[in-house]
Amino acid sequence: MINILWAGMFLIAIVVALYDLIFTQSAETFNQITQAIFKNTQTAVDVSLGLIGILCFWLGVLRLIEESGLADKIAKKLSPLFRVIMKDVPENSPAISTVVLNMAANFLGLDNAATPMGLKAMEQLQKHNKQKDTASDAEILFMILNASSVTLIPITIFMYRAQMGATNPSEVFIPILLATSVSTITGFLLVAIKQRINLLHPILLKWVGGFLFLIIGLTAIFYAISPEKRLVVSSALGNIILIMLIGGIIALAVKKKLACYEVFLKGAKDGFDMAIRIIPYLLAMLVAIGVFRASGVLDMIVDGVRFICGKIHVDSQFADALSTAFMKPLSGSGARAMMIETMQNFGPDSFAAFTASVIQGSTETTFYVLTVYFGAVNISKMRYAVKYALISDLAGIIAAITLAYLFYQH
């Protein structure tokens, strides 16, 4: 499927450019596509090189986690759950602890920590993969959960809304949490059914129940805080958790009498190689996305949806936020730009801006996650990963639009 999507983005863009050339005698679309190719090839390199520092730091921290014995403790504690959901991963695999740390970082909105941990987890999962060029069941499940990951506090969305002058920047909190939960649950159920995971297994039910209880509890605590303080508290919470985590890991390493500095350097050295390895995969996807966007196809789709809604007498206010929805699976920066543009055009407290914000937080940037994570371990055959990830995105976006209608109060 990824081959069809990649080729399709190029071919559709070229067809649109030819249409403009023939029927409007304008070569501007060709110019835009050409500029997009050069711009996104450079962006791919910049993004990969920009990851080097982050990767080196967190892979160094992960080496401390492994050699201090903390990884083994986490793996041992969670091995019963992983025997149910990732049957092809041995119960003593270090991948278990790294997967858990990645998901915890995503849950807390610690993006800088989540990506390096996710790449390391893919590398460790790949060791148990018998077909090295084909995604394993465990790798697909991990990728789907990352592409639709629940983020408890979407601090960046709050900050953008605050900068744009929204009256209550954090009012999108509950609809975002519910929408992203829908996308994650959809993705997990699809993979569970495909991989014949026992959804009624007592251990799985226990962990799912605990997860839901945690979300409800933290939501209640967060909502008890006054709207004026939510942005400050949520921002501070992420930083406090991050620094305390690093401090705790270093303290444990010191207690175990490890040569902390030397151990950290061993892990950090892997970061450079990993960042360079993902460049071809990232370049291929970013260029295709850039070409597709430059062709103007997304704008045509939005206008088409608005036209159809008018014909069947359905409220079309949500269409003003669809540019964010279409860009979200393709490009994180593109979706963010669309969200900001919607706030500028319609106002930060408008229904369109509210809906765009919820959509922005409803799911992850699927093609970025897919390209970077699978590219890091040289996987080219992704099986059903793309299809299920996009279905999860669709579920999250539909939920986001529905919840926007339910929660918008201006």
N, C-alpha and C positions, 0 to 999 in steps of 0.2 A: 504493500500500500504506500509506503514512503516513497518508492520510486515513481509511482503514478502522481502523487501529490507534488513532488519536486518538479517533475517534468511539466505537469499541468500548470503550475504557477508561471513558468516561463512562457509556455505556449499560449495561454489565455492572454497574458500581457502583450505578446507580440500580435495576436489577432486584433486586440483592441487598438493597438498602435496603427496597424494597417487600415483598420476601419476609419480612424481619424484622418489618416493620410489620404485615403481614397475619397471619402465623402465630405471632408471639411478642408481638404488641401492644407492640413497642418501637420508638421513633423514634430510638434512640441512633445507629444507622448514618447516618441523615440528618444528625444533629448533627455526627458525625465528618466526613462529607463536606463539610458547610458550612464547618467549621473549616479543613479541608484547603485549600479554595478560597481563603479569605482569607489563610491562612498562606503558601501557595505563590505567590500573586500578589506578596506582599511579598518573598518569597525571590528571585523572578526579578529584581526591581528591585535588591535588595541584592547579588546575585551579579554582575549587570551593572555596577553602580556600583563594586563591589569590584574588578572587572577593570581599571578605568580606570588606576590607578597602574601596575599591572604592564604593561598594554598600552603606555602612554606610554613607560615606561622601555625596554622591549625593542624597540619600533618606532624609538625614537631610536638604539639600538645597531645595529639593522638598517640604518638610513640611513647610519651610519658604515661598516658593512660594504660597502654598495653604492658609496659615493663614494670609498672607499679603494682600490677595484679588487679587493678580496678576493672579492666575489660573482662577478665575471667569471672569476676564476681557477678558482673552484670549478665554475662552470657549464661552462667549457671542459674541465676535467678529466673531468667526469661526463657530458658531452653524448652520448658514444657509448652509455652505458647507457640514458639517457633517450630516445634515438631508438628503442630497443627496447621499453621499457615504457610510455612516454608519447609516442606517435607524433604527437599533435596539439599538442605543445609545441615551439616553435622551439628549436634548439640553443643560441641565444644569449640565451634568456629568463632574466631574473633570478629567475623562479620556481624554476628548478632549484636554485640555491644555497639559497634559503629553504626549500624542501622538504627538502633534505639537512640543514640546520641543525635543522629541526623534528624530524626522525627521530632525529638524534643526541641531541637534548635528551630525547626520549622514552626512548631506549635507556639513557641515563644516569640516568633518573628525575628530570630537572630540569623538573618540571611548570610552574613559574612562567615558565620560558623557552619551553617547548614550545608552550603555547597561543597566545601572541602571535605566535610565528613561524609557527604553523599558520594563523592567521587572515590573516596577511600573505601567506602562500603561496597561500591560496584567492583572495585579492584579485588576485594576479598571474596565477594560472591562469585566472581569470574573463576577463581581457583577451583570452585566446585562444579563449574560448568564443563561438561564433556564435549560440547560442540562450541568451540571458541568463537566462531563467527556468527553464532545464532543465540539470541537471548534465551536464557533459561526461565523456567516458571518463577523462580525466586526473584530474578532480576526484573521481570515484567511486573510482578506485584509491587516490588520496591519502587519502580519507576512510576507506576500509576499512582501510588500513594504520595509520591513527591509532586507529581504534576497536578494533583488536586488537594494538596496538603492543607489541613486546617491550621489557620493562624489565629491564636487567641486574641492578640491585640494588634491590629493592622496599623501600627503607629505611623508608617509613611503616608497612608491615606489621610489619617487625622491631620498630619502636619501640612499636607498640601491643601486640605480644606481650610485649615486655619490661615495659611498664607494667602489664600484667595478671598478671605473675609467671611467665611461661613459663620452664621450666628452660633451654631452648636456643632463644632467639627466632629465630635464623637457620636452624633446621633445615628450614624450608620452602623454602629458597633453590632447591635443585635441582628439586623438583617444580613450583615456580612458573615457573622458567625454561623447563622442558620444556612445561608446559601452555600458557603464553603463546606459545611457538614454534608449537605446534599450531594455535592460533587464527589466528596471523598467516599461516602457510603455507596454511591452509585458505582464508582470505580472498583471498590473492594468487592461488592456483590457480584459484579460482572466477572471479575477474575476468579472469585471463589467458586462460582458456578462452573466456569470453564475448567478450572484446575481440580474440581471435585473436592473442595475443602469442606469439611463437615461444619456447617454454620451453627449447628445445635450442640456442638461439643461443649461440655461444661466449662472447660478452661477458657475457650474463646468467649462464651457468654459472660463469664466472670470479668474478663478484661474489657470487653465492650461495655458492660454495665459500669465498671469503674471509670472508664473513659467518659461516658456520658455524665456520670455523677460529678466528675472533675470539671467538665465544661459548664454544667449547670451551676455548680458551686462558685466557680471563679466568675462566671457571668453575674451572679447575684452580688458578689463582693464588689465587682467593678461598677455595677449599676447603682450600688449604694453610695458611691462617691459622687459628690456634686459635679454637674457638667463642667463647671469652671476648672476643676482640679483634675479631671480625667486625663487630659492630654499630658499634663506634667507628670502625673503618677505613672501612667502607662509608659512614658518615655524613660523615666527614672528606673522603673521596674526592670526593663530589659537590660539596661546598663549594669544594674546591681547584680542581677543573676549572672550575667556574662563574666564580670570581674570576680565574683565570688566562686564561680565554677573554676576559673583559671587558678585562683589562689588555692582552692581546695585540692586541685590536682597536683600542684607544685608541692604543697605541704605533705601530701601523701607520699610523693616521690622522695622528698627529703627524709621522711620517717622511715622509708624502706632503704635508705642510705644509697640511693641511686646517684650517679654522676649526672645531675639534672641537665646541665648545659650540654654535655656531650650527647646524651640521649636525645635531647631536643634537636640538635643539629642533624643527627642521623635521619630523623623523620622529615626535617625541613628540606633536606636535599632532594627528596622525592617530588617536591612541589613543582620545581622547574620543569622536570621531564614531563609531568602530567599536563601542565599548562601548554607546553609545545605540542603534545600529542593530540590535543583536541582542536587545533587550528583548522585542519582540512575539513573536518565535520562541521564546525561552526561556520566556516566561510561558505561552504556549499549551501547551508540552510539560510543564512542571513542574506546572501545575495538573491536567492530565489524569493524570499519574503519581500526584500526591497524592491525587486522588479515588479512583483505582483501589486504592491502598494502604489508604486509610481504610476501604474497603468490607469489608476482611477476606478478599478473594478469595485473596490469596497464602497465608494461613494454611490456607484450605480445600484448596488444591492440595497443600500440604505434607502435610496430614493424609491426603489421598487417596492420595498416593504411599506413605506409610507403611502404609496399610491394604492396598494392592495387594501390596506387598512381603511383608506378613504372610501373605496368602492364597496366594501362590505360593512361600512358604518361601525368600525371598531376603533376605539380610542388609539391614536397613533403617537401619543406623547413619548412613549418608550423608544420610538424610532430615533429620536434625537440623541439617544445614548448608545445606539447600536454600533457606532464606529468603534467605541471602546470594546464592545463585545467581540467584534470581528477581529480586532487587532490583538486581543488578549492572548489567544493561543499561539499567535505568530511572533509577537515582539513585546517584551515587557516595557521597554522605553517608548515604543509606539503607542501602546495602550495608555500609558501614563500621560503621554502628550495629548492623546484624544480626550482623556478625562479632564485635563486642565483646559483644553480648548473648549470643551462643553461648558465648564464653569465660566469661562470668559464670555462665551456667546450668550448663555441663558441666565447667568448669575449663579453664585455658589449655593444659594438656598433654593434654587429652582428644582422642579421634579426631575428634569433631565440630568442635572448635576448630581442629585441624590442617587438616581438610578445608575449613572455611570460609575459613581463611587462604590456602590454595592457590587456591580459587575466586576470592577477592578479587583475587589477583594475576594470574589467568589471562587477563583481558581488560580493556578499558577500559569506560567508561560510554557505551555506544553512542548512546543517544538524546541525551545531552548533547553529545557530539562532533558528531553529525549536525545537531542543532538550531543549535548555535553556529556551526559552520563554514559550513554552507549558508546560515544566516540572515545571516551577515556580508556575503554577496554577493547577498542577495535571491533565492536559488534556492528555488522552491516545488515543482518537479517533479524528484524524486530518482531516477526510473527504478528500477533494480534494486538501488540502494544499500542500502536498508533490509533487503531480503530476504537479501542476501549477508552483510551485517553480522551479522544475527541467526543465520544458519547458522554463521558463524565463532565467535560467542559460544557457541553450543551445542557446537561441537567443542571449544572451550577448556574449557568446564565439564565435559563428559564426560571429557576428558583429566585434568582436575584431580581428579575423584572417583576415577578409575582409579589415578592416581599416588599419591593419598593412601593407598589400600589397599596399594600397593607399598612406600611409603616410611615409613609410620607404624611406629614401633618401641617405643612405650611399653607 
